[in-house]
Amino acid sequence: MPFHAPSEDLIYLVSLSLSLSFSQRISISPRKKKKKKKKNTTLTMSSSSSSKKQTLFISTLIISWYSSNIGVLLLNKFLLSNYGFKFPIFLTMCHMSACAILSYISIVFLKLVPLQHLKSRSQFLKVATLSVVFCASVVGGNISLRYLPVSFNQAVGATTPFFTALFAYLMTLKREAWVTYGALVPVVAGVVIASGGEPGFHWFGFIMCISATAARAFKSVLQGILLSSEGEKLNSMNLMLYMSPIAVVALLPVTLVMEPDVISLTLTLAKQHQYMWILLLVNSVMAYSANLLNFLVTKHTSALTLQVLGNAKGAVAVVISILIFQNPVTVMGIGGYSITVLGVVAYGETKRRFR
């Protein structure tokens, strides 16, 4: 069979189709790349926006936490020392009542955290014990504010790590590295120096403040012992839900015995100051919000961040209280408090490194 060479027309058509196909591939490929690039850019922008929102959320939480903690402390001082409301036990009972009501609303209705049920009588007794110790620490702290400036109150309160380490060793025989114990020396030494340089030093106020600090540390160690099993552990929100009503029941008879004229004098004070009930209500709500925000900040940040923020919070409270109440301070007092804070920072760092 004879071979025929392809005609020129056929060759032209084949070459034309090949060139069109090649040009289509070239034109489609950049479009795909553009679409892919656009998609990647959108994802990056979305990730950046999400990161900014998270940062803004955590920053708002921290500012709110600082505001509520420092606010309730300053308002306590204002009510107990400057306003003439001299009932620290009744004030603590108001705080616990607000915590009981608002905890129930937050957990049962708003479902901020899952509700954890008490599973046994033994667990209830453990929570009740913690509640009594917690009451003692809050009442002691409020009583001390009647006699001591907020700045010195915070200096003494900064010794909590010392008492925590002490009770942990006495109750559980838990030992830390010698460097960790060494870091506690400036914590105690700083308070001793600050006490000597405090113009408004009051022995009864100091004893109540140091007792409140010790009770707070004792409660944290006791909580670790009593609620150590997985089945009995409660998050701080649920623990507050169960502790608060028990605290109110425990504080009511103590209030009636130790502050019998609280109702009549409070009503008299309310007639003289029209904002009395509003201040009490705001103060009580802030006491709850301080606990709620502490839980949220703990949840959304690391333990190290929380520790740094806690140390800074004390310093901020001292500065603001001095500016508001104009209480006299000395170089010796400021130096002592600074040594205590540095000791607390060193203690936290050594404890983290030498676990």
C-alpha positions as CSV (number, residue, x, y, z in Angstrom):
1,M,0.0,0.0,0.0
2,P,1.6,3.3,-1.1
3,F,2.5,5.9,1.6
4,H,1.0,9.4,1.3
5,A,2.6,12.3,2.9
6,P,0.2,14.4,5.0
7,S,-1.2,17.4,3.3
8,E,-0.2,21.0,4.3
9,D,-3.7,21.7,5.5
10,L,-3.7,18.7,7.9
11,I,-0.3,19.8,9.3
12,Y,-1.6,23.3,9.8
13,L,-4.7,22.1,11.7
14,V,-2.7,19.8,14.0
15,S,-0.2,22.5,14.9
16,L,-3.0,25.0,15.5
17,S,-4.8,22.7,17.9
18,L,-1.5,22.0,19.8
19,S,-0.8,25.6,20.2
20,L,-4.3,26.4,21.5
21,S,-4.0,23.5,23.9
22,F,-0.7,24.7,25.2
23,S,-1.9,28.3,25.5
24,Q,-5.0,27.2,27.5
25,R,-2.7,25.3,29.9
26,I,-0.6,28.3,30.4
27,S,-3.6,30.6,31.0
28,I,-5.3,28.1,33.4
29,S,-2.2,27.4,35.5
30,P,-1.7,31.0,36.8
31,R,-5.4,31.2,37.7
32,K,-5.1,28.1,39.8
33,K,-2.0,29.5,41.5
34,K,-3.8,32.8,42.1
35,K,-6.8,31.0,43.6
36,K,-4.5,28.9,45.8
37,K,-2.5,32.0,46.9
38,K,-5.7,33.8,47.6
39,K,-6.9,30.9,49.7
40,N,-3.7,30.8,51.7
41,T,-3.9,34.5,52.3
42,T,-7.5,34.2,53.6
43,L,-6.4,31.4,56.0
44,T,-3.5,33.5,57.2
45,M,-5.7,36.5,57.8
46,S,-8.3,34.4,59.6
47,S,-5.6,32.9,61.8
48,S,-4.2,36.3,62.6
49,S,-7.7,37.7,63.4
50,S,-8.4,34.7,65.7
51,S,-5.0,35.2,67.4
52,K,-5.8,38.9,68.0
53,K,-9.2,38.1,69.4
54,Q,-7.7,35.5,71.8
55,T,-5.1,38.1,72.9
56,L,-7.8,40.7,73.4
57,F,-9.9,38.2,75.4
58,I,-7.1,37.2,77.7
59,S,-6.1,40.9,78.2
60,T,-9.6,41.8,79.1
61,L,-9.8,38.9,81.6
62,I,-6.5,39.9,83.3
63,I,-7.6,43.6,83.5
64,S,-11.0,42.5,84.9
65,W,-9.3,40.1,87.4
66,Y,-7.0,42.9,88.6
67,S,-9.9,45.4,88.9
68,S,-12.1,43.0,90.9
69,N,-9.4,41.8,93.2
70,I,-7.9,45.2,93.9
71,G,-11.4,46.8,93.9
72,V,-12.8,44.5,96.6
73,L,-9.7,45.0,98.7
74,L,-9.9,48.8,98.5
75,L,-13.6,48.8,99.1
76,N,-13.3,46.6,102.1
77,K,-10.7,49.0,103.5
78,F,-13.0,52.0,102.7
79,L,-16.0,50.4,104.4
80,L,-14.2,49.1,107.5
81,S,-11.9,52.0,108.2
82,N,-13.1,55.2,106.5
83,Y,-16.9,54.7,106.2
84,G,-17.6,53.7,109.7
85,F,-18.9,50.2,108.9
86,K,-17.0,48.2,111.6
87,F,-18.4,44.8,111.0
88,P,-15.8,42.5,109.3
89,I,-17.6,39.3,110.1
90,F,-21.0,40.5,108.7
91,L,-19.2,41.9,105.6
92,T,-17.6,38.4,105.1
93,M,-21.1,36.9,105.4
94,C,-22.4,39.3,102.7
95,H,-19.5,38.2,100.5
96,M,-20.3,34.5,101.0
97,S,-24.0,35.0,100.4
98,A,-23.2,36.7,97.1
99,C,-20.8,33.9,96.2
100,A,-23.5,31.2,97.0
101,I,-26.2,32.9,94.9
102,L,-24.1,33.9,91.9
103,S,-22.2,30.5,91.9
104,Y,-25.5,28.7,91.6
105,I,-26.7,31.0,88.8
106,S,-23.4,30.7,86.9
107,I,-23.2,26.9,87.1
108,V,-26.8,25.7,87.1
109,F,-28.4,28.3,84.8
110,L,-25.6,29.8,82.7
111,K,-23.6,26.6,82.7
112,L,-20.2,28.3,82.7
113,V,-18.7,25.0,84.0
114,P,-20.3,21.5,84.4
115,L,-22.0,20.9,87.7
116,Q,-20.1,18.5,89.9
117,H,-22.1,16.6,92.6
118,L,-20.9,15.7,96.1
119,K,-20.8,11.9,96.0
120,S,-20.6,11.1,99.7
121,R,-21.0,12.3,103.3
122,S,-17.3,12.1,103.7
123,Q,-16.7,14.4,100.7
124,F,-19.3,16.9,102.2
125,L,-17.4,16.9,105.6
126,K,-14.1,17.6,103.8
127,V,-15.7,20.5,101.9
128,A,-17.2,21.8,105.1
129,T,-13.8,21.7,106.8
130,L,-12.3,23.7,104.0
131,S,-15.2,26.2,104.2
132,V,-14.5,26.9,107.9
133,V,-10.8,27.4,107.3
134,F,-11.6,29.6,104.3
135,C,-14.0,31.7,106.5
136,A,-11.3,32.1,109.1
137,S,-8.8,33.4,106.5
138,V,-11.3,35.9,104.9
139,V,-12.6,37.2,108.3
140,G,-9.0,37.6,109.6
141,G,-8.0,39.5,106.5
142,N,-11.1,41.8,106.8
143,I,-10.4,42.4,110.5
144,S,-6.8,43.3,109.8
145,L,-8.0,46.0,107.3
146,R,-9.6,47.9,110.1
147,Y,-6.2,48.4,111.7
148,L,-3.6,48.2,109.0
149,P,-3.0,50.1,105.7
150,V,-3.6,48.1,102.5
151,S,0.0,48.4,101.6
152,F,1.3,46.7,104.8
153,N,-1.6,44.2,104.6
154,Q,-0.4,43.2,101.1
155,A,3.2,42.9,102.3
156,V,2.2,40.5,105.0
157,G,0.0,38.6,102.6
158,A,2.9,38.1,100.3
159,T,4.4,35.6,102.8
160,T,1.8,33.0,101.8
161,P,4.5,30.8,100.1
162,F,6.4,30.6,103.4
163,F,3.4,29.2,105.3
164,T,2.4,26.9,102.3
165,A,5.9,25.3,102.4
166,L,5.8,25.0,106.2
167,F,2.3,23.4,106.3
168,A,3.2,21.1,103.3
169,Y,6.2,19.8,105.2
170,L,4.4,19.4,108.6
171,M,1.3,17.8,107.1
172,T,2.6,15.7,104.2
173,L,6.4,15.6,104.9
174,K,6.9,17.0,101.4
175,R,10.4,18.4,101.1
176,E,11.6,21.0,98.6
177,A,15.2,21.6,97.4
178,W,17.4,23.6,99.8
179,V,17.6,26.4,97.3
180,T,13.8,26.7,97.4
181,Y,13.8,27.0,101.2
182,G,16.7,29.5,100.9
183,A,14.5,31.7,98.7
184,L,12.0,32.0,101.6
185,V,14.5,33.8,103.8
186,P,14.1,37.1,102.0
187,V,10.3,36.6,102.0
188,V,10.2,36.6,105.9
189,A,13.1,39.1,106.3
190,G,11.3,41.6,104.0
191,V,8.2,41.5,106.2
192,V,10.2,42.0,109.4
193,I,11.9,45.0,107.8
194,A,8.6,46.4,106.5
195,S,7.1,46.0,110.0
196,G,9.8,48.0,111.5
197,G,9.3,50.8,109.0
198,E,5.5,50.8,109.0
199,P,4.2,54.1,110.6
200,G,0.7,52.6,111.0
201,F,1.8,49.3,112.6
202,H,-0.8,47.8,114.9
203,W,-0.1,44.6,116.8
204,F,-3.7,43.2,116.8
205,G,-4.1,44.0,113.1
206,F,-0.7,42.4,112.4
207,I,-1.6,39.2,114.3
208,M,-5.0,39.0,112.4
209,C,-3.3,39.5,109.1
210,I,-0.5,36.9,109.7
211,S,-3.2,34.5,110.9
212,A,-5.3,35.1,107.8
213,T,-2.3,34.5,105.6
214,A,-1.4,31.3,107.5
215,A,-5.1,30.1,107.2
216,R,-5.1,30.7,103.5
217,A,-1.9,28.6,103.0
218,F,-3.3,25.9,105.4
219,K,-6.5,25.8,103.3
220,S,-4.6,25.2,100.0
221,V,-2.5,22.4,101.6
222,L,-5.5,20.8,103.2
223,Q,-7.5,21.0,100.0
224,G,-4.7,19.0,98.3
225,I,-4.9,16.4,101.0
226,L,-8.7,16.1,101.4
227,L,-9.7,16.3,97.8
228,S,-6.7,14.3,96.4
229,S,-8.6,11.4,94.8
230,E,-9.9,11.7,91.3
231,G,-13.4,11.0,92.3
232,E,-13.5,13.8,94.9
233,K,-11.7,16.6,93.0
234,L,-13.7,19.7,92.4
235,N,-12.8,22.7,90.3
236,S,-12.7,26.0,92.1
237,M,-16.1,27.1,90.8
238,N,-17.9,24.1,92.1
239,L,-15.9,24.2,95.3
240,M,-17.1,27.8,95.8
241,L,-20.7,26.7,95.1
242,Y,-20.6,24.2,98.0
243,M,-18.3,26.2,100.4
244,S,-20.2,29.4,100.3
245,P,-23.6,28.3,101.8
246,I,-21.7,26.4,104.5
247,A,-19.7,29.5,105.2
248,V,-22.9,31.6,105.6
249,V,-24.4,29.1,108.0
250,A,-21.1,29.1,110.0
251,L,-20.8,32.9,110.1
252,L,-24.4,33.7,111.0
253,P,-24.2,32.6,114.7
254,V,-20.7,34.2,115.0
255,T,-22.0,37.5,113.6
256,L,-24.9,37.5,116.1
257,V,-22.7,36.8,119.0
258,M,-19.7,39.0,118.2
259,E,-21.5,41.8,116.3
260,P,-25.0,41.8,117.9
261,D,-25.8,45.4,117.0
262,V,-24.9,45.0,113.3
263,I,-28.4,45.3,111.9
264,S,-29.4,48.5,113.9
265,L,-26.1,50.2,113.3
266,T,-26.1,49.3,109.6
267,L,-29.6,50.7,109.2
268,T,-28.6,53.9,111.0
269,L,-25.5,54.2,108.8
270,A,-27.7,53.6,105.7
271,K,-29.9,56.6,106.7
272,Q,-26.8,58.8,106.9
273,H,-25.3,57.5,103.7
274,Q,-27.7,56.9,100.9
275,Y,-25.3,54.8,98.9
276,M,-24.6,52.4,101.8
277,W,-26.6,49.4,100.4
278,I,-25.2,50.0,96.9
279,L,-21.6,49.9,98.2
280,L,-22.3,46.6,100.1
281,L,-24.0,45.1,97.1
282,V,-21.1,46.1,94.7
283,N,-18.6,44.9,97.2
284,S,-20.2,41.5,97.6
285,V,-20.6,41.1,93.8
286,M,-16.9,42.0,93.3
287,A,-15.9,39.4,95.9
288,Y,-17.6,36.7,93.7
289,S,-16.3,38.1,90.4
290,A,-12.7,38.0,91.9
291,N,-13.1,34.2,92.4
292,L,-14.8,33.7,89.0
293,L,-12.1,35.7,87.1
294,N,-9.4,34.0,89.0
295,F,-10.8,30.6,87.7
296,L,-11.0,32.0,84.1
297,V,-7.5,33.4,84.1
298,T,-6.1,30.1,85.5
299,K,-8.0,28.3,82.7
300,H,-6.7,30.5,79.9
301,T,-3.1,31.1,80.9
302,S,-0.2,29.0,82.2
303,A,0.7,28.5,85.9
304,L,3.9,30.6,85.4
305,T,1.9,33.5,83.9
306,L,-0.6,33.3,86.8
307,Q,2.2,33.5,89.3
308,V,3.8,36.5,87.7
309,L,0.4,38.2,87.4
310,G,-0.3,37.5,91.1
311,N,3.0,39.0,92.2
312,A,2.4,42.1,90.1
313,K,-1.2,42.4,91.3
314,G,0.1,42.9,94.9
315,A,2.4,45.6,93.9
316,V,-0.3,47.4,91.9
317,A,-2.7,47.2,94.8
318,V,0.0,48.8,97.1
319,V,0.6,51.7,94.8
320,I,-3.1,52.4,94.2
321,S,-4.0,52.1,97.9
322,I,-1.2,54.6,98.8
323,L,-2.5,57.1,96.1
324,I,-6.1,56.7,97.3
325,F,-5.8,56.6,101.1
326,Q,-2.6,58.7,101.3
327,N,-1.2,56.6,104.1
328,P,2.4,57.5,105.0
329,V,5.1,55.1,103.8
330,T,8.8,55.0,104.6
331,V,11.8,54.0,102.6
332,M,12.4,51.1,105.0
333,G,8.8,49.9,104.5
334,I,9.0,50.1,100.7
335,G,12.4,48.3,100.8
336,G,11.1,45.6,103.1
337,Y,8.1,44.9,100.8
338,S,10.4,44.9,97.7
339,I,12.6,42.3,99.4
340,T,9.5,40.1,100.1
341,V,8.2,40.3,96.5
342,L,11.7,39.5,95.1
343,G,11.8,36.5,97.6
344,V,8.4,35.3,96.4
345,V,9.5,35.5,92.7
346,A,12.8,33.6,93.5
347,Y,10.8,31.0,95.4
348,G,8.4,30.4,92.5
349,E,11.3,30.2,90.1
350,T,13.4,27.8,92.2
351,K,10.3,25.6,92.9
352,R,9.6,25.4,89.1
353,R,13.2,24.5,88.3
354,F,13.9,22.0,91.1
355,R,10.8,19.9,91.0
